[in-house]
């Protein structure tokens, strides 16, 4: 059974940085798209970024292109989300998710609809406050 575990969240002051990790098991990471999402209290889950199996392709939600950087280390089956210049409005639970779509034509672009993803982690809390 595939499993995703997020870590790296915590309390950080505005302007600080965090690197979140998503550790995967039970998944062939070379062929798996991984996405990062977040959900703030009282708000809908929103997509941040996603990355292809080889790490060559990435996609960012329009509002997330400036301060968020996704990367992966397949030797460690880990995907990272670097968040810089954190703001109070970044306070949320951050989730990673696995999209097991097989890209037969080399044209697939990972996205930010929750129903594109097959497995989800439990999330890690990020709180930005002074």
N, C-alpha and C positions, 0 to 999 in steps of 0.2 A: 504494500500500500504506500503510495507516495506520501511524503510528509515534508512540510515546509515549516521552518522555525525562524522567526524574526528575532533580532537582538540589536542592541546598540541604542535604544531609546533612553530617555531620561529627562531630567530637568536641566535646561540650559538658559543662559541669559540671552536677551535679544542681541543680535549681532554675532552670536557664536555659531559654531558648526558642529555637525554630527555626521557620523557615517553609520548608516544602518546596514545590517547584514541579513541576508536570507539564505539559510543553509537548507539544502535540499537532499533528500534521500529517497531511494526507491524510484528515481526518475533518471532517464538517460539525458543528462544535461546537454549533451552536444546537439540534441534535436528539440530542445524545449525552450519556448519563449517564456520569459519571466517578466511579470509586470509588477509595478509598485502602485499602490493606491493609498488613500488616506480617508479617514472619516472623523470629522470634528463633531462634538456634541450637538445634537439637533440638526445636523446637516446630512446630506446624502454622501455616499461614498464617491470619491472623485479619483480619476486616474491621474497619475503623475508621469510615469515613463515606463517603457518596456524595452526589452533587448532580445535579440535573436540568439539562437543556440551557439553560434560561433563568436558572438560578440561584435560581429561586423555591422549589424544593423541595429539602430536604436530609434526610438520614437519618443517624443515628448509632447505632452499636452501643451497647448499654446501658452497657457498662463504659467507653465512650469519650466520654461526653457532657460531662464536666467540663473537660477540658484540651485538647480538640481542636476546631478550628474550620476548616470547609471553606468555600472561596469560589472564585469563578471570574471571570475577565476574558475574555470572549469576543472582545474586540477584539484580544487577544493570544493567543487560543486556549490559555489557561493556566488550570489549576486549582491552587489553593494548599491546603496543609494547615498551619495554624498549630498548633504544639504548645507549650504553656506548662507551667511547673513540671515540667520533665523529671526523670524518675526513672531510676535504673539499669535497672529492668525495662523501660524503653522502648527499650533497646538492641535493634536489629533492622535488617533491611533493609526499607525502605519502598517499596512498589510502587503505581503507579497503573494503572488499567485502564479500558477503554472498553466500555460496554454500549450496543449499537446498537439496542436495542429501540425500536420505533416505538409510541408511546403513542396509539393511535387514540381511546381513550375518555377520556383525561385521568385515568385511575385508576391508572396504573402507579406503583409505588413501588420505587425502586432498593433493592437489598439487598446481602447479603454472602456469597452463595454464589459461589464462584469460577467455576462453570460458567455464571453469568449474563453473564459478561464475555467479549468477543470478542477483545480485543487487550490486551496487557500490555507495560509498560515493563520495563527491565532492573533497576530498583531503585536506591535510594540508601541508603548505610549511615549509620545514626545510632548513635552510641556515646555513652552517658552515663556519665561517670566523673570522679571527682575526681583 
